């Protein structure tokens, strides 16, 4: 357990445990709480649009935590050390993305069934949403890393990264919501979602590492 | 325009002092023209344009011609579109919006392809002109995408009864528009041109990988949610009386794009030269008390 990847993973997990790790979850709960105020407390209506609300909340909650993904390392010099480390930058970025997903994406997946119940989403649909989120949120984290790498060191990076990344996240949203549809019989959308996640798992670390390398000096 | 045809400062470089070193570092983002004797004549003619000064003088000479061709083509296209093309038997006179709408949509996509190619130039060959091209194309692409959306909206009101429908093509174009805006926002957030060039090139390429995925998923989403709510007239093969004006209009718009792109690139080159001059002046003022002329 002394490889650079494990070290990056352990460090990021420890840092997340240290402070603010649950903030994304609170934000997710807030989105869920605000929706009934916007559309009315009609449980039948909420149950119909519940999976869409859960997806929107998860999308926003994942992207909001992005500005800290690389910015903190940029400020304390950790990024420079990663550039100098013997391991490849792509793999270390992948480890960082994994740690980011474990601390922000996974809690959303676990909490989604509970929030689904609050929105009146049926039990079967709730499980489908959770499964789709489990497959889809890693894709969002990988895309988000590209945005974070491109905006690292910028003063307005916190707002810019979601603006850059959200249009690219539309396919994940489309197939995520489709995979959450309780009326759907096939697992086709879930398969496409998994394909997207695998594709972005390749694209994300490479594009992020390329951005970090090129923008270093 | 004397500043454009000036020689590259490296040609008149003095023995390196602190100032000229600094100036060279600033200028080094514009590499010298490569004069490879083994390459073909055409290739070397094209690569010689990679030199910003040569490109600027080329743009100066080409711009009036491009503008003239654009004006002639537009006169022909407008005449054909407004007087020659017959009104559609279903859509009436509104079909003439097509002569603006379709070329705009074509250029909206062409501009992104151009930017993706230029981004490869930025990342692989580190061409300074490639970035100038990408930067000048972004607002043009955004403008043509907006034009396609706006004319589509105007066309949709009489045809579909609504200013906006979540049709797959409209939605895809809206996303393309947002991507252009994101690229321009990223560009404007970075002060140093060479950093902005690389960041925008990466984002453009990531976007170009994503555009087919987005297009596919939006088409899929649309058929899922709106089965045949928008009835498209089964397309008969387009009659020559409409096809020819449309092709001329497309040529005119392409010429317009070329003209505006050339003008934008020339402006950007002047802007960068000005920035370099400012930096060297500032360096001269702060670094050395000795007179530097």
Contacts between the chains, C-beta under 8 A, distances in Angstrom:
chain1	res1	chain2	res2	distance
A	146	B	202	7.7
A	146	B	203	7.8
A	146	B	206	5.8
A	150	B	186	6.5
A	150	B	199	5.0
A	150	B	202	6.4
A	150	B	203	5.9
A	151	B	186	7.4
A	151	B	189	7.3
A	154	B	189	5.1
A	154	B	190	6.8
A	155	B	189	7.9
A	156	B	189	5.8
A	157	B	189	7.7
A	160	B	185	6.0
A	160	B	186	6.4
A	160	B	189	5.6
A	163	B	181	7.6
A	163	B	182	5.2
A	163	B	185	6.0
A	164	B	182	4.5
A	164	B	185	7.5
A	164	B	186	6.1
A	164	B	203	6.2
A	166	B	178	7.8
A	167	B	175	5.1
A	167	B	178	4.6
A	167	B	179	5.1
A	167	B	182	6.5
A	167	B	214	7.5
A	168	B	179	7.8
A	168	B	206	7.0
A	168	B	207	6.8
A	168	B	210	4.9
A	168	B	214	7.5
A	170	B	175	6.1
A	170	B	214	5.8
A	170	B	217	6.9
A	170	B	218	7.2
A	171	B	210	7.5
A	171	B	213	5.0
A	171	B	214	5.7
A	171	B	216	7.7
A	171	B	217	3.9
A	174	B	217	4.6
A	174	B	218	7.1
A	174	B	220	7.1
A	174	B	221	4.5
A	175	B	217	6.3
A	178	B	221	7.5
A	178	B	224	6.6
A	192	B	217	7.9
A	196	B	213	7.2
A	199	B	213	7.9
A	203	B	206	6.8
A	203	B	209	6.4
A	207	B	202	6.0
A	207	B	205	7.8
A	207	B	206	5.2
A	210	B	123	7.9
A	210	B	202	5.9
A	211	B	198	7.6
A	211	B	199	6.5
A	211	B	202	5.0
A	214	B	123	7.5
A	214	B	198	4.1
A	214	B	199	7.6
A	214	B	202	7.0
A	215	B	195	5.7
A	215	B	198	6.1
A	215	B	199	6.0
